[in-house]
Amino acid sequence: MKNDFFSRGRSVSDLKAHLVLTTKYRKKLFTKEMLERLHEIFEDLLERWDCRVIEFNGEENHVHLLFQYHPSLELSKLVNNLKTVTSRRLRSEFEERVSEFYTKDALWNGSYFIASCGGVTVSTLKRYIEEQDSPA
């Protein structure tokens, strides 16, 4: 992905987050086809939230999503929407497969992992700030 910045009003930003979602009870639910469909759904949903997918991948029981977002976005609301919509769509589109593992509505674990990330390490940024030419 090219290094695009979000420019809106009086701010320019380049915020990225790494989201990890796990299936409920860590069941090995996902097939290759399901992961491909999840990628499509995430692309569509994030675009609607004015975000951008940078990278997506997963295994049978969890997924990793790296995306760019604007500072005005409430991450907890976004994550809730991502989990709700993907669960509903996967249950609908892969009903037979999902019903092998789950009888109730929940597809995702109730919790999630999210971390901010950027183009440089914290130590590099810290050193840059420390080396600023402060007035005497």
Backbone as a ProteinNet text record, in pm:
[ID]
protein_1_A
[PRIMARY]
MKNDFFSRGRSVSDLKAHLVLTTKYRKKLFTKEMLERLHEIFEDLLERWDCRVIEFNGEENHVHLLFQYHPSLELSKLVNNLKTVTSRRLRSEFEERVSEFYTKDALWNGSYFIASCGGVTVSTLKRYIEEQDSPA
[TERTIARY]
83.9	0	88	49.8	124.2	100.7	190.6	183.1	90.5	-38.7	-137	-166.5	-189.1	-229.6	-376.5	-443	-578.9	-567.5	-629.9	-632.2	-777.8	-812.5	-951.2	-953.3	-1015.4	-1023.3	-886	-855.8	-727.7	-627.9	-653.6	-561.1	-513.7	-393.4	-336.8	-289.9	-327.3	-291.2	-249.9	-180.9	-141.4	-144.8	-266.1	-283.7	-315.8	-250.9	-274.1	-297.6	-379.8	-407.7	-401.5	-359.4	-353.3	-461.4	-559.9	-671.7	-662.8	-680.9	-685.4	-819.3	-893	-1020.1	-1006.7	-1057.3	-1054	-1196.3	-1208.8	-1339.7	-1376.6	-1505.5	-1553	-1500.1	-1446.3	-1384	-1265.7	-1214	-1098.3	-1123.3	-1248.2	-1282.5	-1218.6	-1173.9	-1106.1	-1209.3	-1273.9	-1388.3	-1352.7	-1258.9	-1238.5	-1172.4	-1228.7	-1170.1	-1103.7	-1028.8	-965.8	-1072.6	-1180.3	-1288.7	-1350.7	-1367.3	-1424.9	-1331.1	-1201	-1104.9	-1102.8	-1113.1	-1118.8	-1242.9	-1354.7	-1478.5	-1469.4	-1408.5	-1388	-1306.6	-1202.7	-1119.6	-1205.6	-1290.6	-1379.6	-1473.9	-1530.6	-1624.7	-1553.1	-1433.6	-1357	-1323.3	-1281.9	-1251.5	-1372	-1488.1	-1611	-1649.6	-1648.9	-1688	-1592.7	-1464.2	-1368.3	-1379.1	-1406.7	-1426.8	-1545.7	-1651.9	-1769.4	-1738.4	-1640.1	-1598.7	-1485.6	-1456.9	-1350.5	-1213.8	-1193.9	-1066.9	-1011.9	-889.4	-826.8	-763.1	-788.6	-720.2	-577.9	-482.5	-343	-304.7	-345.1	-313.4	-416.3	-444.4	-536.7	-486.3	-498.8	-469.7	-528.8	-531.6	-586.1	-553.6	-592.9	-580.1	-717.9	-726.2	-856.4	-936.8	-867.3	-939.7	-917.6	-851.4	-833.9	-794.4	-812.6	-772.8	-693.5	-608.3	-530.6	-570.4	-597	-635.8	-553.8	-478.9	-402.3	-471.3	-509.6	-583.7	-544.2	-573	-547.2	-680.2	-678	-801.9	-775.9	-882.1	-874.9	-890.9	-827.6	-834	-974	-1068.5	-1204.2	-1281	-1226.4	-1293.5	-1288.9	-1401.8	-1404.8	-1378.6	-1258.7	-1217.1	-1310.1	-1358.1	-1444.8	-1574.4	-1628	-1749.8	-1721.9	-1607.2	-1569.1	-1555	-1482.3	-1460.5	-1593.3	-1681.6	-1813.4	-1888.6	-1884	-1950.1	-1886.8	-1754.6	-1685	-1724.5	-1726.5	-1760.7	-1907	-1996	-2138.9	-2170	-2122.8	-2155	-2088.7	-1961.7	-1895.1	-1957.9	-1996	-2061.4	-2192.9	-2271.6	-2401	-2383.6	-2290.5	-2271	-2213.6	-2117.5	-2060	-2162.2	-2243.7	-2349.3	-2447.7	-2475.5	-2569.8	-2508.4	-2386.1	-2323.1	-2260.5	-2222.9	-2160.1	-2237.6	-2367.5	-2456.6	-2423.7	-2401.9	-2375.3	-2246	-2141.1	-2010.8	-2018.3	-2076.8	-2083.7	-2167.2	-2276.2	-2363.7	-2296.1	-2187.9	-2110.7	-2040.7	-2013.4	-1935.9	-2018.1	-2120.2	-2194.4	-2344.4	-2417.4	-2563.4	-2626.2	-2554	-2607.2	-2544	-2581	-2540.3	-2392.3	-2325.5	-2187.3	-2092.7	-2015.6	-1912.6	-1775.2	-1763	-1637	-1632.8	-1513.4	-1487.6	-1536.3	-1581.4	-1630.6	-1523.8	-1398.9	-1290.2	-1214.6	-1121	-1037.3	-906.1	-808.4	-680	-666.4	-628.4	-598.8	-479.2	-388	-268.4	-242.1	-198.3	-159	-21.5	4	134	165.6	291.8	330.9	451.6	500.6	611.8	747.8	759.3	887.6	867	975.1	966	953.3	905.4	892.4	1029.8	1130.2	1264.1	1318.2	1291.6	1334.4	1263	1133.4	1055.9	1099.6	1124.5	1169.6	1303.1	1395.6	1526	1509.9	1423.7	1397.9	1348.2	1254.7	1200.1	1306.5	1386.5	1492.5	1596.1	1619.8	1724	1676.5	1556.4	1507.1	1591.8	1609.1	1692.8	1609	1606.1	1528.9	1596.4	1515.8	1576.3	1651.4	1755.7	1838.6	1775.9
-117.9	0	123.7	220.4	344.9	417.1	506.4	575	696	673.6	780.5	829.3	959.9	1018.6	1055.1	1056.6	1108	1258.1	1335.6	1480.1	1521.3	1578.4	1616.9	1741.2	1847	1970.1	2024.2	2032.2	2089.1	1983.2	1859	1754.4	1666.8	1618.3	1518.1	1406	1283.2	1172.6	1049.2	962.1	832.6	732.2	694.7	602.7	463.5	364.7	226.7	141.4	37.8	-52.6	-196.9	-282.6	-427.1	-490.1	-551.5	-613.8	-764.9	-835.2	-981.4	-1024.5	-1103.4	-1160.1	-1311.6	-1373.6	-1519	-1573.6	-1693.7	-1757.8	-1796.3	-1804.5	-1843.4	-1983	-1996.3	-2121.3	-2164.7	-2073.7	-2099.8	-2220.8	-2241.4	-2351.8	-2326.4	-2433.7	-2424.2	-2422.9	-2309.5	-2291.9	-2254.7	-2164.2	-2101.9	-2192.5	-2188.6	-2252	-2142.1	-2179.8	-2082	-1992.4	-2050.7	-1975.1	-1875.5	-1917.2	-1827.9	-1710.1	-1736.9	-1629.1	-1531.7	-1582.1	-1494.2	-1406	-1463.5	-1386.3	-1283.2	-1322.7	-1228.9	-1108.1	-1133.7	-1025.8	-927.9	-979.3	-894.9	-813.7	-879.2	-810.8	-700.8	-731.2	-629.9	-511.3	-538.6	-429.4	-338.1	-397.6	-322.1	-242	-307	-239.5	-125.8	-150.8	-46.7	72.6	47.2	158	243.8	178.8	251.9	336.6	293.5	368.1	466.2	483.2	571.1	525	393.9	332.7	256.3	206.3	130.3	3.1	-109.3	-233.6	-225.4	-253.7	-260.5	-405.5	-491.9	-635.1	-715.7	-834.3	-926	-1067.5	-1149.6	-1292.2	-1360.8	-1492.6	-1564.9	-1711.8	-1778.9	-1923.7	-1979	-2105	-2168.5	-2107.9	-2047.7	-2000.2	-1852.8	-1779	-1636.8	-1563	-1429.2	-1345.7	-1225.3	-1173.6	-1052.8	-950.7	-829.8	-722.4	-599	-548.7	-425.9	-320.6	-209.3	-107.8	32.6	127.8	268.5	336.2	432.2	499.1	645.7	722	864	880.2	983.2	998.6	1020.1	1061.9	1083.3	952.6	843.8	714.2	656.4	605	534.2	386.5	341.2	205.4	98.9	118	16.6	0.1	109.2	100.4	30.5	61.8	-4.6	-155.1	-195.2	-337.6	-408.8	-347.3	-406.1	-426.8	-327.5	-338.7	-448.5	-454.1	-557.2	-697	-716.4	-848.1	-883.8	-788.2	-814.2	-847.6	-763.6	-782.8	-907.7	-930.6	-1049.9	-1177	-1176	-1293	-1322.9	-1218.8	-1236.1	-1285.5	-1225.6	-1264.4	-1404.8	-1438.5	-1573.4	-1679.3	-1650.2	-1745.6	-1764.9	-1660	-1667.2	-1736.6	-1698.1	-1747.6	-1886.4	-1921.9	-2052.5	-2124.7	-2124	-2173.8	-2317.3	-2403.6	-2544.4	-2560.3	-2492	-2501.4	-2444.8	-2326.8	-2262.4	-2345.5	-2403.9	-2481.9	-2609.2	-2653	-2767.4	-2732.3	-2603.2	-2558.7	-2484.8	-2411.1	-2324.2	-2339.3	-2337.3	-2342.7	-2206.6	-2121.3	-1988	-1884.4	-1759.1	-1651.7	-1616.1	-1630	-1583	-1665.4	-1596.4	-1661.4	-1622.5	-1496	-1444.7	-1453.9	-1464	-1452.8	-1314.7	-1300.4	-1172.3	-1064.9	-1104.2	-1007.1	-996.5	-903.6	-887.1	-823.3	-825.7	-759.1	-650.8	-530.1	-423.8	-345.9	-312.3	-236.3	-133.7	-16.6	84.3	47.8	88.8	60.7	169.4	183.3	289.1	250.3	347.2	323.1	320.4	371.9	370.5	311.6	266.7	211.4	324	290.6	389.7	445.1	359.2	407.1	506.2	484.7	578.3	712.2	707.5	829.7	903.7	830.3	891.2	963.2	896.4	955.8	1083	1080	1195.9	1314.6	1288.6	1395.9	1448.8	1358.6	1399.8	1488	1464.8	1535.1	1665.7	1709.6	1836.8	1950.8	2053.3	2169	2264.4	2238.9	2321.7	2457.7	2562.5	2694.2	2697.1	2777.9	2786.7	2872.6
0	0	0	-81	-79.5	52.8	87.1	215.5	204.2	209.5	204.2	344.5	354.9	480.6	472	586.2	592.7	616.2	530.9	546.2	554.6	668.1	690	777.2	724	801.9	833.1	960.4	1003.4	1048.1	1014.6	1060	944.1	960	870.5	961.2	927.9	1017.7	939.1	1008.8	954.4	1069.6	1111.8	1223.6	1171.1	1229.3	1189.3	1313.8	1296.9	1408.6	1360.7	1450.5	1427	1514	1449.3	1519.2	1504.2	1616.1	1614.1	1672.5	1594.3	1638.7	1641	1746.1	1756.2	1755.6	1705.1	1704.5	1847.6	1873.6	2006.4	2039.9	2158	2206.9	2120.4	2039.8	1950.1	1859	1820.7	1730.1	1594.3	1531	1401.6	1289.6	1276	1187.7	1044.3	1026.2	897	793.7	674.5	557.8	475.1	374.5	286.3	223.1	177.2	114.6	212.8	337	438.3	466.8	473	496.8	379.5	258.3	141	147.1	187	198.1	310.9	423.4	533.7	487.7	410.1	357.8	278.1	191.1	111.1	200.4	298.9	389	467.1	518.9	591.9	501.7	377.9	283.4	268.4	245.5	224.4	348.9	464.1	587.8	623.4	611	646.9	552.8	427.6	333.7	377.5	424.5	472.9	596	674.7	793.7	759.5	631.9	584.3	635.2	632.2	671.3	551	565.1	456.9	511.9	445.9	481	426.7	511.9	469.8	446.7	539.9	527.7	603.9	553	619.7	597.9	701.9	690.8	812.8	808.1	921.4	916.1	1022	1033.3	1062.9	1098.9	1118.6	1232.7	1332.8	1450.4	1485.8	1399.8	1425.4	1298.4	1303.7	1190.6	1239.9	1151.3	1176.1	1070.3	1115.5	1025.3	1060	962.9	978.7	893.8	956	882	924.2	836.5	862.7	892.7	985.1	1025.2	1059.2	1068.7	1102.5	1253.5	1313.4	1459.3	1516	1434	1485.4	1504.6	1454.5	1462.5	1603.9	1650.6	1778.8	1750.3	1783.5	1749.9	1807.7	1929.5	1990.9	1912	1860	1778.4	1646.6	1586.5	1462.5	1483.2	1587.1	1613.9	1637.2	1713.6	1737.7	1606.1	1518.4	1389.3	1303.3	1300.9	1222.9	1269.7	1401.2	1455.8	1427	1445.6	1425.8	1280	1189	1047	991.2	1023.4	969.6	1024.9	1151.2	1209.2	1136.7	1117.8	1050.7	906.6	834.9	694.4	680.2	763.6	755.1	792.4	893.4	931.7	817.8	745	634	512.4	476.4	354.9	369.8	492.3	517.5	627.4	615.5	720.6	761.8	665.1	696.3	775.3	730.7	797.3	940.2	955.7	1087.4	1184.1	1136	1224.7	1274.8	1210.6	1260.7	1392.5	1413.9	1528.6	1633.5	1589.1	1680.4	1660.2	1771.8	1763.1	1791.5	1859.5	1892	1800.5	1823.3	1733.4	1735.7	1848	1858.7	1772.6	1691.9	1611.4	1665.1	1706.4	1758.3	1910.5	1962.9	2105.3	2149.1	2272.1	2321.2	2329.7	2340.4	2352	2219	2214.7	2096.4	2138	2048.7	2070.9	1965.8	2008.4	1912.8	1963.4	1871.7	1907.6	1798.4	1842.1	1744.4	1689.8	1569	1510	1408.8	1376.8	1284.1	1203.4	1128.5	1037.9	1104	1225.8	1296.6	1434.9	1494.4	1628.6	1730.6	1847.8	1955.2	1991.4	1994.7	2032	1928.1	1800.5	1696.4	1712.6	1737	1755.3	1881.3	1987.9	2113.5	2091.9	2022.2	1995	1909.4	1810.2	1724.5	1807.4	1898.1	1982.2	2078	2134.9	2227.1	2158.1	2029.2	1955.5	1894	1925.5	1872.8	1926.6	1846.2	1882.8	1967.7	2099.1	2191.9	2211.7	2228.5	2254.8	2388.2	2392.9	2514.4	2620.2
[MASK]
++++++++++++++++++++++++++++++++++++++++++++++++++++++++++++++++++++++++++++++++++++++++++++++++++++++++++++++++++++++++++++++++++++++++

